[in-house]
Amino acid sequence: MTVELRPVTKDDFRAVIKLEVAPDQSGFVAPNVVGIAETHIYPDAEPRAVYADGELVGFVLLHPGDNPGEHVLVRLMIDHRFQGRGLGRQALEAAVAFAASEHGAHTVRLSFVPSNDRARGLYLSAGFAETGEIDDGEIVMARKITGD
């Protein structure tokens, strides 16, 4: 499947906010409507719908980091109906590529709830490393992308 990130528009807004993770994952990621609402508070934030072969499957939210050359992946979710197909990894790689190509980022940071072993495994296998930082109770990871 080909995964791409598209801006959230009035045409897919309602579909994006209806996407949900599995019930046992609900404590790990805020609802998509919260991510979209945050873009009004943080105007540099960039909500993106995740499409796989033209079908809406997930949502990511990116934001410039506090340091030059950094971008933060604030949210990453794949709807429960599409999980288990490698789309999370593809969406993660698309977000990293977006940060590098559109913003010249050399580092992507993210954080996750410590009990989310599945996310930890995904991020470690994708080249992210724990920074030793804790942000609002979440473990922070980073990946250098210069030269990827």
PyMOL CGO cylinders between C-alpha atoms (Angstrom):
from pymol import cmd
from pymol.cgo import CYLINDER

trace = [
    CYLINDER, 0.00, 0.00, 0.00, 1.12, 3.54, -0.70, 0.3, 1, 1, 1, 1, 1, 1,
    CYLINDER, 1.12, 3.54, -0.70, 0.77, 5.86, 2.28, 0.3, 1, 1, 1, 1, 1, 1,
    CYLINDER, 0.77, 5.86, 2.28, 0.58, 9.62, 1.92, 0.3, 1, 1, 1, 1, 1, 1,
    CYLINDER, 0.58, 9.62, 1.92, -0.10, 12.55, 4.22, 0.3, 1, 1, 1, 1, 1, 1,
    CYLINDER, -0.10, 12.55, 4.22, -2.67, 15.09, 3.09, 0.3, 1, 1, 1, 1, 1, 1,
    CYLINDER, -2.67, 15.09, 3.09, -3.82, 18.31, 4.75, 0.3, 1, 1, 1, 1, 1, 1,
    CYLINDER, -3.82, 18.31, 4.75, -7.08, 17.89, 6.65, 0.3, 1, 1, 1, 1, 1, 1,
    CYLINDER, -7.08, 17.89, 6.65, -9.74, 19.76, 4.69, 0.3, 1, 1, 1, 1, 1, 1,
    CYLINDER, -9.74, 19.76, 4.69, -13.41, 20.56, 5.10, 0.3, 1, 1, 1, 1, 1, 1,
    CYLINDER, -13.41, 20.56, 5.10, -14.08, 17.58, 2.82, 0.3, 1, 1, 1, 1, 1, 1,
    CYLINDER, -14.08, 17.58, 2.82, -12.48, 14.99, 5.13, 0.3, 1, 1, 1, 1, 1, 1,
    CYLINDER, -12.48, 14.99, 5.13, -12.63, 16.74, 8.52, 0.3, 1, 1, 1, 1, 1, 1,
    CYLINDER, -12.63, 16.74, 8.52, -15.65, 14.79, 9.79, 0.3, 1, 1, 1, 1, 1, 1,
    CYLINDER, -15.65, 14.79, 9.79, -14.21, 11.48, 8.62, 0.3, 1, 1, 1, 1, 1, 1,
    CYLINDER, -14.21, 11.48, 8.62, -10.88, 12.26, 10.29, 0.3, 1, 1, 1, 1, 1, 1,
    CYLINDER, -10.88, 12.26, 10.29, -12.47, 13.02, 13.66, 0.3, 1, 1, 1, 1, 1, 1,
    CYLINDER, -12.47, 13.02, 13.66, -14.45, 9.76, 13.49, 0.3, 1, 1, 1, 1, 1, 1,
    CYLINDER, -14.45, 9.76, 13.49, -11.28, 7.67, 13.24, 0.3, 1, 1, 1, 1, 1, 1,
    CYLINDER, -11.28, 7.67, 13.24, -10.59, 5.75, 16.45, 0.3, 1, 1, 1, 1, 1, 1,
    CYLINDER, -10.59, 5.75, 16.45, -7.92, 3.50, 17.87, 0.3, 1, 1, 1, 1, 1, 1,
    CYLINDER, -7.92, 3.50, 17.87, -8.88, 0.19, 19.48, 0.3, 1, 1, 1, 1, 1, 1,
    CYLINDER, -8.88, 0.19, 19.48, -10.59, 0.57, 22.88, 0.3, 1, 1, 1, 1, 1, 1,
    CYLINDER, -10.59, 0.57, 22.88, -7.51, -0.73, 24.74, 0.3, 1, 1, 1, 1, 1, 1,
    CYLINDER, -7.51, -0.73, 24.74, -5.42, 2.02, 23.09, 0.3, 1, 1, 1, 1, 1, 1,
    CYLINDER, -5.42, 2.02, 23.09, -7.72, 4.95, 23.90, 0.3, 1, 1, 1, 1, 1, 1,
    CYLINDER, -7.72, 4.95, 23.90, -5.57, 6.12, 26.82, 0.3, 1, 1, 1, 1, 1, 1,
    CYLINDER, -5.57, 6.12, 26.82, -2.50, 6.39, 24.61, 0.3, 1, 1, 1, 1, 1, 1,
    CYLINDER, -2.50, 6.39, 24.61, -3.58, 9.08, 22.14, 0.3, 1, 1, 1, 1, 1, 1,
    CYLINDER, -3.58, 9.08, 22.14, -5.98, 12.01, 22.30, 0.3, 1, 1, 1, 1, 1, 1,
    CYLINDER, -5.98, 12.01, 22.30, -8.96, 12.04, 19.94, 0.3, 1, 1, 1, 1, 1, 1,
    CYLINDER, -8.96, 12.04, 19.94, -8.24, 13.56, 16.54, 0.3, 1, 1, 1, 1, 1, 1,
    CYLINDER, -8.24, 13.56, 16.54, -10.63, 16.42, 17.16, 0.3, 1, 1, 1, 1, 1, 1,
    CYLINDER, -10.63, 16.42, 17.16, -8.33, 17.53, 20.01, 0.3, 1, 1, 1, 1, 1, 1,
    CYLINDER, -8.33, 17.53, 20.01, -5.33, 17.53, 17.66, 0.3, 1, 1, 1, 1, 1, 1,
    CYLINDER, -5.33, 17.53, 17.66, -7.19, 19.58, 15.10, 0.3, 1, 1, 1, 1, 1, 1,
    CYLINDER, -7.19, 19.58, 15.10, -8.41, 22.00, 17.78, 0.3, 1, 1, 1, 1, 1, 1,
    CYLINDER, -8.41, 22.00, 17.78, -4.81, 22.47, 18.95, 0.3, 1, 1, 1, 1, 1, 1,
    CYLINDER, -4.81, 22.47, 18.95, -3.95, 23.94, 15.57, 0.3, 1, 1, 1, 1, 1, 1,
    CYLINDER, -3.95, 23.94, 15.57, -5.95, 27.03, 16.55, 0.3, 1, 1, 1, 1, 1, 1,
    CYLINDER, -5.95, 27.03, 16.55, -3.82, 27.48, 19.66, 0.3, 1, 1, 1, 1, 1, 1,
    CYLINDER, -3.82, 27.48, 19.66, -0.57, 26.51, 17.90, 0.3, 1, 1, 1, 1, 1, 1,
    CYLINDER, -0.57, 26.51, 17.90, -0.88, 27.92, 14.37, 0.3, 1, 1, 1, 1, 1, 1,
    CYLINDER, -0.88, 27.92, 14.37, 2.40, 26.27, 13.26, 0.3, 1, 1, 1, 1, 1, 1,
    CYLINDER, 2.40, 26.27, 13.26, 0.94, 22.83, 13.94, 0.3, 1, 1, 1, 1, 1, 1,
    CYLINDER, 0.94, 22.83, 13.94, 0.17, 20.80, 10.85, 0.3, 1, 1, 1, 1, 1, 1,
    CYLINDER, 0.17, 20.80, 10.85, -2.64, 18.23, 10.94, 0.3, 1, 1, 1, 1, 1, 1,
    CYLINDER, -2.64, 18.23, 10.94, -2.41, 15.60, 8.23, 0.3, 1, 1, 1, 1, 1, 1,
    CYLINDER, -2.41, 15.60, 8.23, -4.81, 12.86, 7.26, 0.3, 1, 1, 1, 1, 1, 1,
    CYLINDER, -4.81, 12.86, 7.26, -3.10, 9.55, 6.52, 0.3, 1, 1, 1, 1, 1, 1,
    CYLINDER, -3.10, 9.55, 6.52, -4.29, 7.90, 3.33, 0.3, 1, 1, 1, 1, 1, 1,
    CYLINDER, -4.29, 7.90, 3.33, -3.37, 4.41, 2.12, 0.3, 1, 1, 1, 1, 1, 1,
    CYLINDER, -3.37, 4.41, 2.12, -4.07, 3.81, -1.54, 0.3, 1, 1, 1, 1, 1, 1,
    CYLINDER, -4.07, 3.81, -1.54, -6.53, 6.70, -1.45, 0.3, 1, 1, 1, 1, 1, 1,
    CYLINDER, -6.53, 6.70, -1.45, -8.45, 5.52, 1.62, 0.3, 1, 1, 1, 1, 1, 1,
    CYLINDER, -8.45, 5.52, 1.62, -8.43, 7.50, 4.88, 0.3, 1, 1, 1, 1, 1, 1,
    CYLINDER, -8.43, 7.50, 4.88, -6.76, 5.35, 7.57, 0.3, 1, 1, 1, 1, 1, 1,
    CYLINDER, -6.76, 5.35, 7.57, -5.25, 7.65, 10.18, 0.3, 1, 1, 1, 1, 1, 1,
    CYLINDER, -5.25, 7.65, 10.18, -4.07, 11.01, 11.43, 0.3, 1, 1, 1, 1, 1, 1,
    CYLINDER, -4.07, 11.01, 11.43, -0.78, 12.70, 12.31, 0.3, 1, 1, 1, 1, 1, 1,
    CYLINDER, -0.78, 12.70, 12.31, -0.06, 16.08, 13.85, 0.3, 1, 1, 1, 1, 1, 1,
    CYLINDER, -0.06, 16.08, 13.85, 3.34, 17.71, 13.44, 0.3, 1, 1, 1, 1, 1, 1,
    CYLINDER, 3.34, 17.71, 13.44, 4.73, 20.87, 14.98, 0.3, 1, 1, 1, 1, 1, 1,
    CYLINDER, 4.73, 20.87, 14.98, 8.04, 22.71, 14.79, 0.3, 1, 1, 1, 1, 1, 1,
    CYLINDER, 8.04, 22.71, 14.79, 10.27, 21.87, 17.74, 0.3, 1, 1, 1, 1, 1, 1,
    CYLINDER, 10.27, 21.87, 17.74, 11.68, 24.26, 20.30, 0.3, 1, 1, 1, 1, 1, 1,
    CYLINDER, 11.68, 24.26, 20.30, 15.12, 24.08, 18.68, 0.3, 1, 1, 1, 1, 1, 1,
    CYLINDER, 15.12, 24.08, 18.68, 16.04, 24.97, 15.09, 0.3, 1, 1, 1, 1, 1, 1,
    CYLINDER, 16.04, 24.97, 15.09, 16.02, 21.93, 12.83, 0.3, 1, 1, 1, 1, 1, 1,
    CYLINDER, 16.02, 21.93, 12.83, 13.67, 19.94, 15.05, 0.3, 1, 1, 1, 1, 1, 1,
    CYLINDER, 13.67, 19.94, 15.05, 10.15, 18.85, 14.31, 0.3, 1, 1, 1, 1, 1, 1,
    CYLINDER, 10.15, 18.85, 14.31, 7.80, 17.11, 16.73, 0.3, 1, 1, 1, 1, 1, 1,
    CYLINDER, 7.80, 17.11, 16.73, 5.40, 14.32, 15.86, 0.3, 1, 1, 1, 1, 1, 1,
    CYLINDER, 5.40, 14.32, 15.86, 2.68, 15.21, 18.35, 0.3, 1, 1, 1, 1, 1, 1,
    CYLINDER, 2.68, 15.21, 18.35, 0.12, 12.58, 17.27, 0.3, 1, 1, 1, 1, 1, 1,
    CYLINDER, 0.12, 12.58, 17.27, 0.19, 9.40, 15.23, 0.3, 1, 1, 1, 1, 1, 1,
    CYLINDER, 0.19, 9.40, 15.23, -2.81, 7.14, 15.02, 0.3, 1, 1, 1, 1, 1, 1,
    CYLINDER, -2.81, 7.14, 15.02, -4.16, 4.50, 12.67, 0.3, 1, 1, 1, 1, 1, 1,
    CYLINDER, -4.16, 4.50, 12.67, -7.85, 3.65, 12.88, 0.3, 1, 1, 1, 1, 1, 1,
    CYLINDER, -7.85, 3.65, 12.88, -8.49, 0.29, 14.56, 0.3, 1, 1, 1, 1, 1, 1,
    CYLINDER, -8.49, 0.29, 14.56, -9.94, -1.12, 11.33, 0.3, 1, 1, 1, 1, 1, 1,
    CYLINDER, -9.94, -1.12, 11.33, -6.61, -0.67, 9.55, 0.3, 1, 1, 1, 1, 1, 1,
    CYLINDER, -6.61, -0.67, 9.55, -4.15, -1.69, 12.24, 0.3, 1, 1, 1, 1, 1, 1,
    CYLINDER, -4.15, -1.69, 12.24, -1.85, -4.67, 11.84, 0.3, 1, 1, 1, 1, 1, 1,
    CYLINDER, -1.85, -4.67, 11.84, -1.01, -3.92, 8.20, 0.3, 1, 1, 1, 1, 1, 1,
    CYLINDER, -1.01, -3.92, 8.20, 2.18, -1.92, 8.65, 0.3, 1, 1, 1, 1, 1, 1,
    CYLINDER, 2.18, -1.92, 8.65, 0.41, 1.38, 8.06, 0.3, 1, 1, 1, 1, 1, 1,
    CYLINDER, 0.41, 1.38, 8.06, 1.61, 2.87, 11.35, 0.3, 1, 1, 1, 1, 1, 1,
    CYLINDER, 1.61, 2.87, 11.35, 5.23, 2.36, 10.31, 0.3, 1, 1, 1, 1, 1, 1,
    CYLINDER, 5.23, 2.36, 10.31, 4.54, 3.79, 6.87, 0.3, 1, 1, 1, 1, 1, 1,
    CYLINDER, 4.54, 3.79, 6.87, 2.75, 6.80, 8.36, 0.3, 1, 1, 1, 1, 1, 1,
    CYLINDER, 2.75, 6.80, 8.36, 5.66, 7.31, 10.75, 0.3, 1, 1, 1, 1, 1, 1,
    CYLINDER, 5.66, 7.31, 10.75, 8.16, 7.26, 7.89, 0.3, 1, 1, 1, 1, 1, 1,
    CYLINDER, 8.16, 7.26, 7.89, 5.95, 9.61, 5.86, 0.3, 1, 1, 1, 1, 1, 1,
    CYLINDER, 5.95, 9.61, 5.86, 5.87, 12.04, 8.79, 0.3, 1, 1, 1, 1, 1, 1,
    CYLINDER, 5.87, 12.04, 8.79, 9.66, 11.92, 9.14, 0.3, 1, 1, 1, 1, 1, 1,
    CYLINDER, 9.66, 11.92, 9.14, 10.06, 12.48, 5.40, 0.3, 1, 1, 1, 1, 1, 1,
    CYLINDER, 10.06, 12.48, 5.40, 7.59, 15.38, 5.53, 0.3, 1, 1, 1, 1, 1, 1,
    CYLINDER, 7.59, 15.38, 5.53, 9.51, 17.05, 8.37, 0.3, 1, 1, 1, 1, 1, 1,
    CYLINDER, 9.51, 17.05, 8.37, 12.77, 16.69, 6.44, 0.3, 1, 1, 1, 1, 1, 1,
    CYLINDER, 12.77, 16.69, 6.44, 11.55, 17.70, 2.99, 0.3, 1, 1, 1, 1, 1, 1,
    CYLINDER, 11.55, 17.70, 2.99, 9.05, 20.43, 3.89, 0.3, 1, 1, 1, 1, 1, 1,
    CYLINDER, 9.05, 20.43, 3.89, 10.83, 21.92, 6.89, 0.3, 1, 1, 1, 1, 1, 1,
    CYLINDER, 10.83, 21.92, 6.89, 14.47, 20.92, 6.54, 0.3, 1, 1, 1, 1, 1, 1,
    CYLINDER, 14.47, 20.92, 6.54, 14.30, 19.15, 9.90, 0.3, 1, 1, 1, 1, 1, 1,
    CYLINDER, 14.30, 19.15, 9.90, 17.32, 17.11, 10.92, 0.3, 1, 1, 1, 1, 1, 1,
    CYLINDER, 17.32, 17.11, 10.92, 15.69, 15.67, 14.04, 0.3, 1, 1, 1, 1, 1, 1,
    CYLINDER, 15.69, 15.67, 14.04, 12.19, 14.41, 14.75, 0.3, 1, 1, 1, 1, 1, 1,
    CYLINDER, 12.19, 14.41, 14.75, 11.04, 14.09, 18.34, 0.3, 1, 1, 1, 1, 1, 1,
    CYLINDER, 11.04, 14.09, 18.34, 7.98, 12.35, 19.76, 0.3, 1, 1, 1, 1, 1, 1,
    CYLINDER, 7.98, 12.35, 19.76, 6.71, 11.05, 23.06, 0.3, 1, 1, 1, 1, 1, 1,
    CYLINDER, 6.71, 11.05, 23.06, 4.58, 8.17, 24.21, 0.3, 1, 1, 1, 1, 1, 1,
    CYLINDER, 4.58, 8.17, 24.21, 2.82, 6.87, 27.29, 0.3, 1, 1, 1, 1, 1, 1,
    CYLINDER, 2.82, 6.87, 27.29, 5.26, 4.55, 29.14, 0.3, 1, 1, 1, 1, 1, 1,
    CYLINDER, 5.26, 4.55, 29.14, 2.81, 1.64, 29.22, 0.3, 1, 1, 1, 1, 1, 1,
    CYLINDER, 2.81, 1.64, 29.22, 2.40, 1.72, 25.42, 0.3, 1, 1, 1, 1, 1, 1,
    CYLINDER, 2.40, 1.72, 25.42, 4.83, -1.10, 24.61, 0.3, 1, 1, 1, 1, 1, 1,
    CYLINDER, 4.83, -1.10, 24.61, 3.59, -1.37, 21.04, 0.3, 1, 1, 1, 1, 1, 1,
    CYLINDER, 3.59, -1.37, 21.04, 4.48, 2.27, 20.30, 0.3, 1, 1, 1, 1, 1, 1,
    CYLINDER, 4.48, 2.27, 20.30, 7.86, 1.89, 22.01, 0.3, 1, 1, 1, 1, 1, 1,
    CYLINDER, 7.86, 1.89, 22.01, 8.67, -1.12, 19.82, 0.3, 1, 1, 1, 1, 1, 1,
    CYLINDER, 8.67, -1.12, 19.82, 7.60, 0.68, 16.65, 0.3, 1, 1, 1, 1, 1, 1,
    CYLINDER, 7.60, 0.68, 16.65, 9.63, 3.78, 17.42, 0.3, 1, 1, 1, 1, 1, 1,
    CYLINDER, 9.63, 3.78, 17.42, 12.75, 1.84, 18.44, 0.3, 1, 1, 1, 1, 1, 1,
    CYLINDER, 12.75, 1.84, 18.44, 12.59, -0.28, 15.29, 0.3, 1, 1, 1, 1, 1, 1,
    CYLINDER, 12.59, -0.28, 15.29, 12.25, 2.92, 13.21, 0.3, 1, 1, 1, 1, 1, 1,
    CYLINDER, 12.25, 2.92, 13.21, 15.50, 4.37, 14.58, 0.3, 1, 1, 1, 1, 1, 1,
    CYLINDER, 15.50, 4.37, 14.58, 14.17, 6.51, 17.42, 0.3, 1, 1, 1, 1, 1, 1,
    CYLINDER, 14.17, 6.51, 17.42, 16.07, 6.50, 20.71, 0.3, 1, 1, 1, 1, 1, 1,
    CYLINDER, 16.07, 6.50, 20.71, 15.00, 7.54, 24.17, 0.3, 1, 1, 1, 1, 1, 1,
    CYLINDER, 15.00, 7.54, 24.17, 16.42, 10.92, 25.15, 0.3, 1, 1, 1, 1, 1, 1,
    CYLINDER, 16.42, 10.92, 25.15, 16.11, 10.44, 28.91, 0.3, 1, 1, 1, 1, 1, 1,
    CYLINDER, 16.11, 10.44, 28.91, 13.54, 13.24, 29.03, 0.3, 1, 1, 1, 1, 1, 1,
    CYLINDER, 13.54, 13.24, 29.03, 10.00, 12.92, 30.36, 0.3, 1, 1, 1, 1, 1, 1,
    CYLINDER, 10.00, 12.92, 30.36, 7.38, 15.34, 29.01, 0.3, 1, 1, 1, 1, 1, 1,
    CYLINDER, 7.38, 15.34, 29.01, 4.07, 15.49, 30.86, 0.3, 1, 1, 1, 1, 1, 1,
    CYLINDER, 4.07, 15.49, 30.86, 4.61, 11.91, 32.03, 0.3, 1, 1, 1, 1, 1, 1,
    CYLINDER, 4.61, 11.91, 32.03, 5.53, 10.63, 28.55, 0.3, 1, 1, 1, 1, 1, 1,
    CYLINDER, 5.53, 10.63, 28.55, 8.87, 9.20, 27.42, 0.3, 1, 1, 1, 1, 1, 1,
    CYLINDER, 8.87, 9.20, 27.42, 10.57, 11.39, 24.81, 0.3, 1, 1, 1, 1, 1, 1,
    CYLINDER, 10.57, 11.39, 24.81, 12.37, 9.87, 21.82, 0.3, 1, 1, 1, 1, 1, 1,
    CYLINDER, 12.37, 9.87, 21.82, 14.29, 11.43, 18.96, 0.3, 1, 1, 1, 1, 1, 1,
    CYLINDER, 14.29, 11.43, 18.96, 15.62, 10.38, 15.57, 0.3, 1, 1, 1, 1, 1, 1,
    CYLINDER, 15.62, 10.38, 15.57, 18.30, 12.15, 13.57, 0.3, 1, 1, 1, 1, 1, 1,
    CYLINDER, 18.30, 12.15, 13.57, 17.24, 12.30, 9.93, 0.3, 1, 1, 1, 1, 1, 1,
    CYLINDER, 17.24, 12.30, 9.93, 20.15, 14.07, 8.31, 0.3, 1, 1, 1, 1, 1, 1,
    CYLINDER, 20.15, 14.07, 8.31, 21.36, 11.80, 5.55, 0.3, 1, 1, 1, 1, 1, 1,
    CYLINDER, 21.36, 11.80, 5.55, 18.34, 9.48, 5.62, 0.3, 1, 1, 1, 1, 1, 1,
]
cmd.load_cgo(trace, "trace")
